[in-house]
Amino acid sequence: MATWSGIVFLLVVGLLAVDAADPWWKTASFYQIYPRSFKDTNGDGVGDLNGVTEKLEYLKEIGITATWLSPFLKSPMADFGYDIADFKEVDPLFGTMEDFENMVARAKELNVKIILDFVPNHSSDECDWFIRSANGEEKYKDYYIWHPGFVDEDGVRRPPTNWVSVFRGSAWEWNENRQEYYLHQFHKKQPDFNFRNPVVREEMNDVLRFWLGKGVDGFRVDAIYHAFEVEADEDGNYPDEPRNDWTDDPDEYGYTHKIYTVDQPETPHLVYEWRQILEQFQADNGGDERILMVETWSPIEIVMDYYGNSTADGAQIPFNFQLISNLYYDSDAYHYEYLINNWLTLMPEGKSANWVIGNHDKNRVGSRFGADRVDLFNILLLTLPGCSITYNGEELGMLDGYVSWEDTVDPQACNGYEANYMDNSRDPARTPMHWTDDKYAGFTNGSTTWLPVALDYAQRNVKKERGVSLSHLNVYKRLQELRKEPTISGGAGEIKAVSSYVLAVKRSLSGNYVYISLFNIFDSIENVNLSEVFSGLPATFQYTLITDKSIKQVGDVVSAKSVTLMPHESIVLRSTTTV
Ligand code: NOJ
């Protein structure tokens, strides 16, 4: 007898099918570029916009629809560009506005869409708005969150609350000029905007319109869940956050339980407003749908609010970080199944899924899950229903680079201690991209790089992997070919753990071949009977994608009743008959 959960699940699966009129982003392959580390064309050891332009053809080669670029706007680089001093100017380190325009023009020629990183939560303390705010200029006075703090019984001035910065230490910094504290949820050089001030909101809306006018196809919205803090009381004061009991270190971000500084109920509505701006721009100027991809490390139910509500559309792509936040080296196939289906089940009706496994803030996939699982994650991301988001270098299986304490530059690590800097540093995932086995991995012609090049660049680089038939790069390219199949781009999806060891993703579309991706997560040899897992399956399948773990060849036929997987092997099978 059918259970309720079974019926709900089938409904969800049915809804995942995509129809031909769907917008471009629904099944797009996104690629995140961290420009500092992508390609340097002027020899200063830092990647630049001309470097991105030069490599757009590479994006085309690997089947990318759109790229989101970490910030390249005017910045003192305290947080490597996430501290913006001018929201409408390119930083000279990355090039000029003309370079940006050339990049957009070339991307349009190649039909690669460009997504800008929009950083609304904070500016740099060197931003003109902040300087004027600190000077108390009327218009700018309330652009940021200011408070005089409190003088204690010993006559010592104390910050307004116990709030802690993500990068350690109090989230409040004293400003001599204004004689008040300002809030910074990240670095002290990243003061938080006051989004309760309508003028700030308009200022940010204007930033969006500016870049839309320059031809971008959308925005990745940075740290959105920090945008609002709890409203001040009638005396202008803010409450302390409750303590967490697992650390006594008041400088550690985890010292307080975040109930007033993130995930305030107003925040998704900001995104709804921005969506309106994008829609209006499209209505006025035509072209394809402009998109919002939002970064929020919130509980999944809250993430879902960013899709929109019954009256307003939100972001097309609220980043799905479930596989980053909740999947571990030892997680079994049931855990994978749960995380994937949980997103699909909670996703509001009519919305589309996205899958992310790495970015510039997290250790490399191969370093977190093991180099043996690189293909497994690429195959998973690219054969699940919805859009995939790949961080640059993951298509090569790049691993974390070694960055000594002396060479460490990430403020999240530098604000802490040498003893545990590796736990906090984001530098290892940001080392330069490996293009060739030349000096500096072909990243620069100069004589230095802003972070050291990872030592294994001669083994893992674009040039070499192009020439090895089952390299990670070629598996990735083959996956992009498969994504053109109607079943994979638009078919329904069913995700099931076959056992603790093996995960299966079935994609089907009436009148087409059935595709099944299989993932042997651990290091044992496994045999699976797919007919027991999925009902109504064709009897035989062909290998359509293999990896270097496989002992079979593409085209080999196998019975659905008995598929053998080698340790860590992932494959894609295609039915020999259509359904
Ligand atoms: C999230 C970004 O991904 C990260 O790199 C940055 O440090 C913070 N937001 C602050 O902007």
Residues whose N, C-alpha, C, O or C-beta is under 5 A from the ligand:
A	BS01	NOJ	D79 Y82 F186 D222 A223 D361
